[in-house]
Amino acid sequence: MVLSIGLIVILVLAVMLLVVLFKLREIKHHVGLVAIIAVILFFAITFTKVYNDNKADVTTFEGLTQVIKIYSVWLATASSNFFKIAGYAVQQDWNINASSISP
């Protein structure tokens, strides 16, 4: 039976999630658990999307390194764009002045 890379990634992430759940079982901070789950899901979904868009051959070492390189570049570009947008939003004038309020 041949497993697709998406299924393998999801299975690995599911195992990682179970380990994290058992480790954090004693901790009462659910926000941390939700954050970890969100990060794992983000990486799983985005890696699968990048893999499906590029159709690289992961049966060879070269194909696997190619997918990892493409994903790394995609992740760097996405984080750069996020920080540019966040920086732009922070620099905006968010004050309310009397001239912008209509009666």
C-alpha positions as CSV (number, residue, x, y, z in Angstrom):
1,M,0.0,0.0,0.0
2,V,1.5,3.3,-1.0
3,L,0.8,6.2,1.3
4,S,0.7,9.8,0.0
5,I,2.9,12.4,1.5
6,G,-0.2,14.3,2.8
7,L,-1.4,11.2,4.7
8,I,2.1,10.6,6.2
9,V,2.3,14.2,7.3
10,I,-1.1,14.0,8.9
11,L,-0.3,10.7,10.7
12,V,3.0,12.1,12.0
13,L,1.2,15.2,13.2
14,A,-1.5,13.2,14.9
15,V,1.1,11.2,16.8
16,M,2.9,14.4,17.8
17,L,-0.5,15.9,18.9
18,L,-1.1,12.8,21.1
19,V,2.3,13.2,22.7
20,V,1.7,16.9,23.4
21,L,-1.7,16.1,24.8
22,F,-0.3,13.6,27.2
23,K,2.5,15.9,28.2
24,L,0.2,18.9,28.8
25,R,-2.5,16.8,30.5
26,E,-1.3,18.0,33.9
27,I,-1.1,21.7,32.9
28,K,-4.3,23.6,33.3
29,H,-3.4,26.2,30.7
30,H,-5.7,25.4,27.8
31,V,-4.6,28.5,25.8
32,G,-1.1,26.9,25.3
33,L,-2.7,23.7,24.1
34,V,-4.9,25.5,21.6
35,A,-1.9,27.5,20.4
36,I,0.2,24.3,19.9
37,I,-2.7,22.6,18.0
38,A,-3.1,25.7,15.8
39,V,0.6,25.8,15.0
40,I,0.7,22.0,14.1
41,L,-2.4,22.4,12.0
42,F,-1.0,25.4,10.2
43,F,2.2,23.6,9.3
44,A,0.3,20.5,8.2
45,I,-2.1,22.4,6.0
46,T,0.4,24.7,4.5
47,F,3.0,21.9,3.8
48,T,0.3,19.8,2.1
49,K,-0.8,22.8,0.0
50,V,2.8,23.6,-1.1
51,Y,3.4,19.9,-1.8
52,N,0.2,19.5,-3.9
53,D,0.9,22.7,-5.9
54,N,4.5,21.6,-6.8
55,K,3.9,17.9,-7.4
56,A,7.5,17.0,-6.4
57,D,8.6,13.4,-6.3
58,V,9.2,12.5,-2.6
59,T,10.3,9.0,-3.3
60,T,13.8,10.2,-4.0
61,F,16.1,12.1,-1.6
62,E,16.4,14.9,-4.2
63,G,12.7,15.3,-4.5
64,L,12.2,15.4,-0.7
65,T,14.9,18.1,-0.3
66,Q,13.3,20.0,-3.1
67,V,9.9,20.0,-1.3
68,I,11.6,21.1,1.9
69,K,13.4,23.9,0.2
70,I,10.3,25.1,-1.6
71,Y,8.3,25.0,1.7
72,S,11.1,26.9,3.5
73,V,11.1,29.6,0.9
74,W,7.3,29.8,1.0
75,L,7.3,30.0,4.8
76,A,9.9,32.7,4.8
77,T,8.0,34.7,2.2
78,A,4.7,34.3,4.1
79,S,6.2,35.4,7.4
80,S,7.9,38.4,5.7
81,N,4.6,39.4,4.2
82,F,2.9,39.0,7.6
83,F,5.4,41.3,9.3
84,K,5.2,43.9,6.5
85,I,1.4,44.0,6.9
86,A,1.6,44.1,10.7
87,G,4.2,46.9,10.5
88,Y,2.0,48.9,8.1
89,A,-1.0,48.5,10.4
90,V,0.9,49.7,13.4
91,Q,2.1,52.8,11.6
92,Q,-1.5,53.9,10.7
93,D,-3.2,56.7,12.6
94,W,-5.9,54.9,14.5
95,N,-7.0,57.9,16.6
96,I,-10.5,59.2,16.3
97,N,-10.6,62.9,15.6
98,A,-13.6,65.2,15.6
99,S,-13.5,65.8,11.8
100,S,-14.0,62.2,11.0
101,I,-17.2,61.8,13.1
102,S,-20.4,62.7,11.2
103,P,-23.4,63.8,13.2
